[in-house]
Amino acid sequence: MSLTEIRRIRRWLLVHGGSNPLELCAWDGVLGLWLLAWLWLPVWVLTDQLAMLPLSVVALPLPTLYIAWRLHMHRRGQLRCDWAGALA
């Protein structure tokens, strides 16, 4: 997932956030965890706390996994994903 795609989704959610407040909150949570993973990765390596390293490794692909899950649920008709058009 590129930063451009993340920006497109974020922009769509901010514009339509009034009608999708929970979705905006979920996306902010995913992006927050993703950012923390990038920030803490060098800290854990430099402080020799390698036991915490798997948390960063798991959280790095989080936005891509979240979008793939949302689009999968949308295709199955179980969850509406209005921002899918922002990726095109």
C-alpha positions in Angstrom: 0.0 0.0 0.0 1.4 3.4 -1.0 1.2 6.6 1.0 -0.9 8.0 -1.9 -3.5 5.4 -1.3 -3.5 5.9 2.4 -3.9 9.7 1.8 -6.8 9.1 -0.6 -8.7 7.0 1.9 -8.0 9.4 4.7 -9.2 12.4 2.6 -12.3 10.5 1.6 -13.1 9.7 5.2 -12.5 13.2 6.4 -14.8 14.6 3.8 -17.5 12.0 4.5 -16.7 11.6 8.2 -20.1 12.9 9.4 -21.8 9.9 7.8 -19.1 7.4 8.8 -17.7 8.4 12.2 -17.0 4.8 13.3 -15.2 4.0 10.1 -13.1 7.2 10.5 -12.2 6.2 14.0 -11.2 2.7 13.0 -9.0 4.0 10.2 -7.4 6.5 12.5 -6.7 3.5 14.9 -5.1 1.5 12.1 -3.0 4.4 11.0 -2.0 5.1 14.6 -0.8 1.6 15.2 1.0 1.6 11.9 2.8 4.8 12.7 3.8 3.5 16.2 5.2 0.4 14.6 7.5 2.5 12.4 8.5 4.8 15.3 9.2 2.0 17.8 11.0 -0.3 15.4 14.4 1.5 15.7 13.9 2.1 19.4 13.4 -1.6 20.1 16.5 -2.5 18.1 18.7 0.2 19.6 17.6 -0.6 23.2 18.2 -4.3 22.6 14.5 -5.2 23.4 14.2 -7.6 20.5 11.4 -9.5 22.2 9.1 -6.5 21.3 10.2 -6.5 17.6 7.5 -8.9 16.4 4.9 -6.3 17.4 6.3 -3.9 15.0 6.7 -6.5 12.3 3.0 -7.5 12.7 1.8 -3.9 12.7 3.7 -2.7 9.6 1.3 -4.3 7.1 -1.7 -3.4 9.1 -3.2 -0.8 6.7 -2.9 -3.2 3.8 -4.5 -6.0 5.7 -7.3 -3.8 7.0 -8.1 -2.6 3.5 -8.0 -6.1 2.1 -10.3 -7.3 4.8 -12.8 -4.4 4.3 -12.9 -4.9 0.5 -13.4 -8.7 1.0 -16.3 -8.1 3.3 -17.7 -5.5 0.9 -17.6 -8.0 -2.0 -19.4 -10.6 0.1 -22.1 -8.0 0.9 -21.5 -8.2 4.7 -20.0 -4.7 5.1 -20.4 -1.6 3.0 -17.2 0.1 1.9 -18.0 3.5 0.4 -14.4 4.6 0.2 -13.4 1.8 -2.1 -13.8 4.1 -5.1 -11.1 6.4 -3.7 -8.5 3.7 -4.4 -9.3 3.6 -8.1 
